[in-house]
Structure formats: C-alpha cells, structure tokens
C-alpha cells in the first residue's frame, strides 16, 4: 500500500512541476519548437538516470525513496505523450524536417543527459 501512496505523491509533485515549467517558460521561450517539453524531458532523463546509476553503484537509497523519485516524480514530470503530440504537430503545421529535427534533438539530449548523470554517479561513488 505504501508503494501506491509514494507513486501517487511523486506523480502529483512531478505533474505540478511539469505544469509550472510550462507556465513559466512557454511565454518566455520563442521559436518553433516546444522547448518547455524538451527541457522537462531532458531534465527528467537526467534525474532518473542519476538516481538509478547511483543506486547501481552502491549508494544506499531507500527503495521507497527510489520509487518516489523514479516511477513517481519522473513518471509524472516527463511526458512521452506530449512529446509525441508536439512532434506530429510540428510535422503537420510546419514541416517534416522541423518535427524530425525536434524528435532527434530530444532523443540526443536525453541520451546525453543519461551519459552526464552516469558520469556524475561515477564521481559520487566510483566502482
């Protein structure tokens, strides 16, 4: 039962943070790409990877806190469905290349965020 509460709480906090990023950044970010979603997804990939990589390297983290942060917070904070919708909208409204560029940029930055988090985890707890 505690796991359900932790995931729900983490998801609620993550969803609220996602909404706040969108509300605060969207009016300030101009351009053809949905940069708030891009930033949320890259940061979420970084947090998820940092938590998982540090645990894999032996940093003690309570399973309940890991569940709250990963499945809960990161699950509520990041959003594939928004990324998918915005990518398709870019293709339909602007061009195939704009949507493709956005999708590839998102994937590359998220992979880079994982690599950076993994590197940080190694410095926190070398194997």
Buried (B, 14 or more C-beta within 10 A) or exposed (E): EEEEEBBEBBBEBBBEBBEEBBEEBEEEEEEEBBBBBBBBBBBBBBBBBBBBBBBEBEEEEEEEBBBBBBBBBBBBBBBEEBBEEBBEBBBEEEEEEBBEBBBEEBEEBBEEBBEBBBEBBEEEBEE
